[in-house]
Amino acid sequence: MKYPLVAVFVVCGLSGCAGQQGEQAVSEAEARFQAVKEDPDVLRSAPKDVIRAGESLGRAQRLGNYWGSEHDVAHYAYLSQRYSAIASEHSRLAQDQERLAKLELERQRLQLGLREAKLASVQQQGKWLEEQMVSLATTETDRGLVLTLGDVLFDPGLAELKPAANRTILKLVQFLQLNPKRVVRVEGYTDGKGDRKENIKLSRDRAQAVVDALVDLGVEPKRIGVEGYGEAYPVADNASERGRAQNRRVEIVFSDDQGRIGPVRE
C-alpha cells in the first residue's frame, strides 16, 4: 500500500525525526554533562545545576528518540548545556572564593605576627633582626647586598607564593620597617627551558608576587622596584635539573642605609 507524501512527513514528525541538528545538539550536551558530572568540585559546589542539566538532557534524549520535533530537541539540549556551563562557572567562583579566604587568613596571621614582633623593645628587635638577616644568607655583590629566594617558594610554572615564603617575607618587612631609608629591588629569573617571552613574563610575575606580599604587610610601594629578567643571568648550568633549579629564583637587592641602590641590569 502506498501512502501519500504528505502522510509520510506527518508520521516522521510524530515519530521523532529530530534531524542532524538535533542529534548534534544532544551529542554536545551529553559531552558537556558528562564532564561536569565527573568533576567532584562541580558536584560539591553546584549540585542543583548539575541535576537540572541532567534533567534537560534526559528530556532532549526522550524527545529525539520518540515524538519530539527537531526544535524541541535542540531547545532542551541547549538548556542542558547552559546548566552544565552554569555549574562549571559556579564551581570556579566557589574555588576562587575559597582561595581568597585562605589568602586572607594567611595575611591576618602574618599581620598578627608582625604586631607581636613590634611589642619587643627596639634593642631586642635590633638583635633579633641581625640574627635573622644572617640566617637569610644574603650575599655581598657588585650590585649591593643580595638575598636569593629559591624556586621552592613557587610551584612549577606558577607565580603564586607558597606558604613556605611567609617567614622570609615577614623578616624582610621587619628589616625594612627598622631601616626606613633603605629601598629594595625585587628581580625575577627563570631557567633556560620554555619560550623566552613567557619566561620573562613568569619571572616578573614572581617578582611582583613578592612585591605584593611586602606591600600588603605595610611596606610603601615607592620603596620597592621590580624587574623580570627571564632566563638571563643564570647562576648555574641549565643542562642539569639542579642547575635549572638554581636559576629559577627571585633576588632581592638592598640599597645602602642611605637609600642608594645599584643600577638595573641591562
C-alpha angles and dihedrals in degrees: 000000000000121000124211115258091245091057091053090056091049092051091047091053093049093045096058107261092176095173131216094293092056093045091050091050091050091048092052092046091051092052092048093047092048090055096052093040091058095045109095092198091056092046090051096046103036112019094149093055091049090052091050090049090053093047093050091047092050091052092049090050093050093048091049094049099045128011112340129119121238090251093055093046092050091046096056092040087055091050090051092052092048093051090049090051091048090051091052091048093049089051092051092049091048091051091049090051091050091050092049091048091053091048091050092051090049091049091051090049091052092047090051090052090049092051091049091051090053090059091072120090120265090250093053091046091052092052092045092048093051090054093045095050090052089051090054089066098228118187130216110230138164086268092055132257110349129194116197121209111196126222091259085089091066134048114243111283093002132106100205114113115242120228089254088073095061097085093052092045091052091053090051092050092051092047092053093046091054091045104046094171095057122095130191139208118213113210126189126207136179136194123262097265122105135017116335095226092047090049091053090051093047092048092051092045090054092048089048090052089059091046091050091051092051093047091046088058094052108275111139111248091226089066093059130070124190133206136171118206101172112201094346121114099025117193094201142024113287090209093083131054090234091053093048090051089055091050092052098081150119118231124200114205115202126209122224120266090275095056097257111142132183120262124273115265115255 
